Amino acid sequence: MLFKNKRNFWLLLTILFIALFFRFYNFQNLQYFSEDEEMSAALVGRMIVEKRIGLVSQNLALNFSLGSFFHLLSVPLFALSHLNPIPVLLVMSGLGVLTTFMIFLAGKLLADFREGLVASFIYASSFVISLADRRWWTLSLNPLLMALAIIS
């Protein structure tokens, strides 16, 4: 059983609301697109327009290719949004809220309910993490995947 009483339920719901607030408040004005995101969006856009898969992708920060798996995962998002990056960034922010819940579950599994709440509160209320959750780049899914790895 996830909740022993209503108080615990409302505490977690409050933390998830904080995560929602920090990730979606003033969304378009607190948004930026870095060089990596621009290059990735151009590569994904080219895949959609030309209907050809790109097997090599450029990463400006590392100066070598990481492969195209992330870009292939991004093709459906950009195709559904008609190459508009804002809906894609909204999806990434939604995944940040989901990550907050997964961090709660991981903390509850590793320690107890209270530590799960503390870990999820720290993740939900961190301004830097909320800005990173608003971005669409190769490392965006890492916190979610790590929380899922701990839970499994």
Rosetta silent file (secondary structure, phi, psi, omega in degrees, C-alpha in Angstrom):
SEQUENCE: MLFKNKRNFWLLLTILFIALFFRFYNFQNLQYFSEDEEMSAALVGRMIVEKRIGLVSQNLALNFSLGSFFHLLSVPLFALSHLNPIPVLLVMSGLGVLTTFMIFLAGKLLADFREGLVASFIYASSFVISLADRRWWTLSLNPLLMALAIIS
SCORE:     score description
SCORE:     0.000 S_00000001
   1 L     0.000  130.959 -174.845    0.000    0.000    0.000 S_00000001
   2 L   -75.441  -40.269 -177.043    1.422    3.360   -1.078 S_00000001
   3 L  -123.599  132.038  177.914   -0.282    5.597    1.512 S_00000001
   4 L   -87.486  -26.077  177.699   -1.103    4.743    5.102 S_00000001
   5 L  -150.105  173.857 -177.379   -3.226    7.842    5.654 S_00000001
   6 H   -68.901  -29.277 -179.427   -4.597   10.879    3.846 S_00000001
   7 H   -60.826  -44.417  179.094   -1.886   13.163    5.215 S_00000001
   8 H   -63.461  -39.104  177.936    0.819   11.257    3.332 S_00000001
   9 H   -61.543  -45.627 -178.596   -1.229   11.420    0.151 S_00000001
  10 H   -69.153  -32.665  175.067   -1.646   15.188    0.453 S_00000001
  11 H   -62.512  -47.369  179.259    2.067   15.671    1.194 S_00000001
  12 H   -65.862  -39.898  178.419    3.049   13.841   -1.980 S_00000001
  13 H   -63.321  -37.523  176.204    0.384   15.658   -3.983 S_00000001
  14 H   -63.820  -42.586  178.658    1.742   18.990   -2.708 S_00000001
  15 H   -63.918  -40.848  177.570    5.261   18.019   -3.781 S_00000001
  16 H   -66.824  -34.014  175.285    4.006   17.043   -7.235 S_00000001
  17 H   -66.271  -39.369  175.792    2.173   20.377   -7.464 S_00000001
  18 H   -60.961  -42.218  177.478    5.449   22.158   -6.597 S_00000001
  19 H   -61.965  -43.259  176.668    7.134   20.192   -9.380 S_00000001
  20 H   -60.209  -44.554 -177.890    4.365   21.216  -11.785 S_00000001
  21 H   -62.362  -49.742 -176.949    4.680   24.848  -10.762 S_00000001
  22 H   -67.935  -27.067 -177.290    8.466   25.049  -11.159 S_00000001
  23 H   -90.624  -21.781 -176.679    8.449   23.264  -14.508 S_00000001
  24 H  -117.660   -8.201  179.865    5.518   25.057  -16.145 S_00000001
  25 L   -68.480  132.024  177.033    5.426   28.533  -14.574 S_00000001
  26 L    50.704   47.292 -166.993    6.268   31.280  -17.094 S_00000001
  27 L   -59.501  -50.111 -174.736    7.188   28.525  -19.509 S_00000001
  28 L   -74.969  -27.116 -179.637    7.877   30.440  -22.709 S_00000001
  29 L   -81.062  -24.918  178.940    9.737   33.328  -21.064 S_00000001
  30 L  -101.516   29.286 -177.471   12.115   31.092  -19.084 S_00000001
  31 L  -109.412  143.367  174.106   12.957   28.939  -22.099 S_00000001
  32 L  -144.017  157.973 -177.903   16.188   28.873  -24.063 S_00000001
  33 L  -124.484  116.963 -178.806   17.562   26.705  -26.853 S_00000001
  34 L   -85.743  177.224 -179.044   21.286   25.859  -26.770 S_00000001
  35 H   -62.853  -39.839  179.618   23.543   24.936  -29.693 S_00000001
  36 H   -62.342  -42.171  179.537   23.168   21.219  -28.995 S_00000001
  37 H   -67.239  -37.663  178.102   19.396   21.483  -29.049 S_00000001
  38 H   -64.860  -44.553  179.042   19.479   23.508  -32.262 S_00000001
  39 H   -64.552  -41.393  179.322   21.712   20.957  -33.986 S_00000001
  40 H   -66.417  -42.004  178.588   19.561   18.070  -32.777 S_00000001
  41 H   -64.796  -37.658  177.031   16.351   19.794  -33.849 S_00000001
  42 H   -65.525  -40.388  178.800   17.852   20.483  -37.280 S_00000001
  43 H   -65.542  -45.184  178.892   18.883   16.831  -37.606 S_00000001
  44 H   -65.418  -40.860  176.980   15.444   15.576  -36.539 S_00000001
  45 H   -61.252  -40.101  177.134   13.757   18.098  -38.830 S_00000001
  46 H   -64.762  -38.753  177.439   15.857   16.881  -41.737 S_00000001
  47 H   -62.110  -39.311 -178.206   14.884   13.276  -40.948 S_00000001
  48 H   -71.917  -45.710 -175.938   11.202   14.246  -40.997 S_00000001
  49 H   -69.269  -45.279 -177.245   11.335   16.391  -44.143 S_00000001
  50 H   -85.026  -11.545 -178.290   13.564   14.065  -46.199 S_00000001
  51 L    56.485   41.587  176.820   12.038   10.881  -44.732 S_00000001
  52 L  -132.879  140.665 -179.899   15.505    9.400  -44.270 S_00000001
  53 L   -81.550  131.826  173.793   17.108    8.181  -41.051 S_00000001
  54 L   -92.544  122.111 -176.734   20.306    9.900  -39.998 S_00000001
  55 L   -91.222  -19.807  179.483   22.712    7.380  -38.508 S_00000001
  56 L  -116.995  133.061  178.730   25.396    9.850  -37.434 S_00000001
  57 L  -125.491  147.065 -179.119   24.636   12.820  -35.211 S_00000001
  58 L   -93.991  139.704  173.601   26.840   15.684  -34.230 S_00000001
  59 L  -123.559  113.788 -174.215   27.389   16.679  -30.611 S_00000001
  60 L   -68.518  -32.292 -176.378   29.015   20.100  -30.294 S_00000001
  61 L   -73.397  -35.978 -175.017   30.077   19.679  -26.679 S_00000001
  62 L   -99.185  -15.638 -178.706   31.883   16.361  -27.132 S_00000001
  63 L    62.300   24.076  170.586   33.067   16.783  -30.745 S_00000001
  64 L  -152.281  165.492 -174.035   32.075   13.219  -31.619 S_00000001
  65 L   -82.798  138.471  174.360   28.882   11.352  -32.374 S_00000001
  66 L   -97.772    4.032 -174.680   26.826    9.681  -29.668 S_00000001
  67 L    91.865  173.279 -171.925   24.723    7.822  -32.205 S_00000001
  68 L  -109.904   13.932 -176.592   21.246    8.659  -33.345 S_00000001
  69 H   -59.895  -45.467  179.816   19.064    6.778  -30.843 S_00000001
  70 H   -63.276  -38.761 -179.752   17.917    9.933  -29.035 S_00000001
  71 H   -69.981  -36.264  176.170   17.181   11.631  -32.340 S_00000001
  72 H   -66.997  -35.345  174.702   15.196    8.647  -33.569 S_00000001
  73 H   -66.321  -28.744 -175.973   13.189    8.766  -30.324 S_00000001
  74 H   -83.723  -16.505 -177.843   12.555   12.464  -30.952 S_00000001
  75 H   -57.382  -47.898  179.193   11.203   12.073  -34.498 S_00000001
  76 H   -61.645  -37.455  179.116    7.612   11.227  -33.394 S_00000001
  77 H   -62.781  -46.826 -179.193    7.537   14.175  -30.963 S_00000001
  78 H   -71.636  -32.210  177.470    8.676   16.655  -33.601 S_00000001
  79 H   -66.955  -41.683  178.721    6.441   15.116  -36.260 S_00000001
  80 H   -68.153  -29.522 -178.614    3.378   15.477  -34.013 S_00000001
  81 L   -93.443    5.476 -179.571    4.318   19.069  -33.160 S_00000001
  82 L    56.861   44.318  177.754    4.978   20.014  -36.821 S_00000001
  83 L    64.261   20.658  175.494    8.628   20.845  -35.982 S_00000001
  84 L   -90.914  121.770 -175.658    7.591   23.275  -33.230 S_00000001
  85 H   -74.634  -19.658 -175.826    9.966   22.850  -30.252 S_00000001
  86 H   -62.864  -46.952  176.861    7.588   24.227  -27.593 S_00000001
  87 H   -62.243  -32.895  177.493    5.326   21.131  -27.395 S_00000001
  88 H   -65.672  -41.458  178.260    8.432   18.943  -27.238 S_00000001
  89 H   -67.952  -31.917  174.520    9.734   21.006  -24.316 S_00000001
  90 H   -64.688  -39.450  176.692    6.327   20.693  -22.643 S_00000001
  91 H   -63.717  -41.970  179.687    6.626   16.910  -22.907 S_00000001
  92 H   -64.638  -37.442  176.693   10.090   17.057  -21.360 S_00000001
  93 H   -66.281  -38.136  175.366    8.740   19.166  -18.476 S_00000001
  94 H   -62.621  -37.761  175.822    5.965   16.626  -17.974 S_00000001
  95 H   -66.571  -27.894  174.906    8.595   13.919  -17.787 S_00000001
  96 H   -65.887  -37.643  175.932   10.276   16.012  -15.082 S_00000001
  97 H   -67.684  -41.886  176.006    7.113   15.809  -12.977 S_00000001
  98 H   -61.496  -38.167  177.585    6.984   12.053  -13.588 S_00000001
  99 H   -62.812  -37.287  177.265   10.639   11.861  -12.526 S_00000001
 100 H   -58.830  -44.257  178.272    9.724   13.576   -9.253 S_00000001
 101 H   -66.371  -40.012  179.581    7.226   10.814   -8.522 S_00000001
 102 H   -66.441  -34.039  175.943    9.727    8.110   -9.526 S_00000001
 103 H   -67.289  -37.281  174.050   12.332    9.625   -7.203 S_00000001
 104 H   -59.574  -47.531 -179.966    9.764    9.438   -4.406 S_00000001
 105 H   -62.927  -39.018  178.794    9.224    5.749   -5.154 S_00000001
 106 H   -66.158  -42.751  177.789   12.975    5.107   -5.287 S_00000001
 107 H   -65.245  -37.585  177.192   13.535    6.894   -1.958 S_00000001
 108 H   -65.944  -37.506  179.803   10.648    4.972   -0.392 S_00000001
 109 H   -71.011  -41.314 -177.331   12.111    1.720   -1.672 S_00000001
 110 H   -76.984  -34.549 -177.371   15.661    2.440   -0.501 S_00000001
 111 L  -127.321  -92.870  176.417   14.780    3.909    2.894 S_00000001
 112 L  -156.727 -173.406 -173.920   11.224    4.763    3.908 S_00000001
 113 H   -60.382  -42.515 -176.862    8.322    7.076    3.132 S_00000001
 114 H   -63.967  -43.095  178.855    9.882   10.138    4.748 S_00000001
 115 H   -67.068  -34.670  174.812   13.130    9.883    2.795 S_00000001
 116 H   -62.411  -41.009  177.243   11.134    9.425   -0.399 S_00000001
 117 H   -65.315  -43.073 -179.245    9.263   12.641    0.354 S_00000001
 118 H   -63.977  -45.487 -179.514   12.480   14.525    1.136 S_00000001
 119 H   -62.972  -44.467 -179.796   14.209   13.315   -2.044 S_00000001
 120 H   -68.683  -33.693  176.936   11.218   14.158   -4.225 S_00000001
 121 H   -66.369  -42.964  178.311   10.837   17.568   -2.543 S_00000001
 122 H   -61.908  -43.786  179.173   14.484   18.429   -3.207 S_00000001
 123 H   -66.768  -40.785 -176.679   14.113   17.363   -6.830 S_00000001
 124 H   -70.183  -35.659 -172.344   10.778   19.164   -7.260 S_00000001
 125 H   -95.721   -3.207  179.705   11.827   22.460   -5.684 S_00000001
 126 L   -76.039  121.177 -178.931   15.290   22.854   -7.209 S_00000001
 127 H   -66.081  -39.863 -179.397   15.246   25.722   -9.678 S_00000001
 128 H   -64.733  -43.225  178.901   18.307   24.434  -11.527 S_00000001
 129 H   -66.546  -37.527  179.475   16.808   20.971  -11.953 S_00000001
 130 H   -66.717  -35.090  174.599   13.511   22.460  -13.124 S_00000001
 131 H   -67.878  -38.249  177.695   15.356   24.464  -15.785 S_00000001
 132 H   -67.753  -33.129  177.928   17.226   21.326  -16.859 S_00000001
 133 H   -69.754  -21.277  179.037   13.918   19.427  -17.046 S_00000001
 134 L   -79.611   -8.858 -175.362   12.598   22.049  -19.466 S_00000001
 135 L   -92.240  157.428  175.772   15.334   21.255  -21.977 S_00000001
 136 L  -119.407   99.579  176.768   15.360   18.740  -24.801 S_00000001
 137 L  -153.189  178.293 -169.656   18.782   17.231  -25.154 S_00000001
 138 L   -59.594  -33.697 -176.460   20.507   13.890  -24.913 S_00000001
 139 L   -91.286    5.763 -176.439   20.819   13.868  -21.108 S_00000001
 140 L   -63.044  -32.372 -176.438   17.203   14.909  -20.409 S_00000001
 141 L   -88.496   -4.454 -175.615   16.029   11.372  -19.705 S_00000001
 142 H   -58.891  -47.291  179.923   18.888   10.425  -17.358 S_00000001
 143 H   -61.190  -40.566  178.871   17.174   11.242  -14.013 S_00000001
 144 H   -64.938  -44.613 -179.483   14.042    9.334  -15.039 S_00000001
 145 H   -66.637  -35.617  178.192   16.011    6.345  -16.277 S_00000001
 146 H   -69.483  -39.437  177.156   18.146    6.256  -13.124 S_00000001
 147 H   -64.661  -41.236  177.276   15.064    6.382  -10.874 S_00000001
 148 H   -65.026  -36.521  177.563   13.505    3.575  -12.912 S_00000001
 149 H   -64.920  -39.476  178.536   16.719    1.558  -12.622 S_00000001
 150 H   -67.349  -40.860 -179.101   16.683    1.937   -8.827 S_00000001
 151 H   -66.075  -38.673 -178.186   13.018    0.960   -8.621 S_00000001
 152 L   -79.370    0.000    0.000   13.481   -2.132  -10.748 S_00000001
